Amino acid sequence: MASKEVLSKIKVIVFIAVLIFLDLLTKNLALNNLEYGLSNETFFPFVDFLLIYNSGIAFGIFDGKGAYVSYFLLVLTFLISIYLIWLIYNEENFKKKIGLSFVTGGAFGNIFDRLVDGKVTDFLHLEIMNFSFFVFNLADLFITIGAILIIYFELIYKPNND
């Protein structure tokens, strides 16, 4: 029984590492292949490539407020990520662990990116009928997927206990 629990924890760690790797890889590809501020169409409807940098948090909140704010956000995000790891470690439901792992992988992806120069690289631009919603990266997408999964498994999904 203990080996099954260890294997489950290893799977979660590997999953988080893969998410971080994918996020940092795609950010590096964006940095090497996109020109800052220039929109590039993709084959995805509603999503274009648009390289920008965000020193703030989600949706550009606190962007451009200076290095102290950016590094404060870095420390805050790191502390929240440590708490998420604690939650994963103590969570018994594997499906909930996956949701928490998505959030944790995304958070660490943005932490590592912000460590380099105090900014996060965003390059996926959601635009519908010429209305720009936001620019994001895979880490942001992972955090969103994780939040949806957590809400689903906590509030909506009720396993059949029969």
ABEGO torsion letter per residue (X at the ends): XAAAAAAAAAAAAAAAAAAAAAAAAAAAAAAAABBBGBBBBBABBGBBBBBBBBABBBGGBGBGAEAAAAAAAAAAAAAAAAAAAAAAAABABAAAAAAAAAAAAAAAAAAAAAAAAGBBBBABBBBBGGBBABBBBAAAAAAAAAAAAAAAAAAABBBBAX
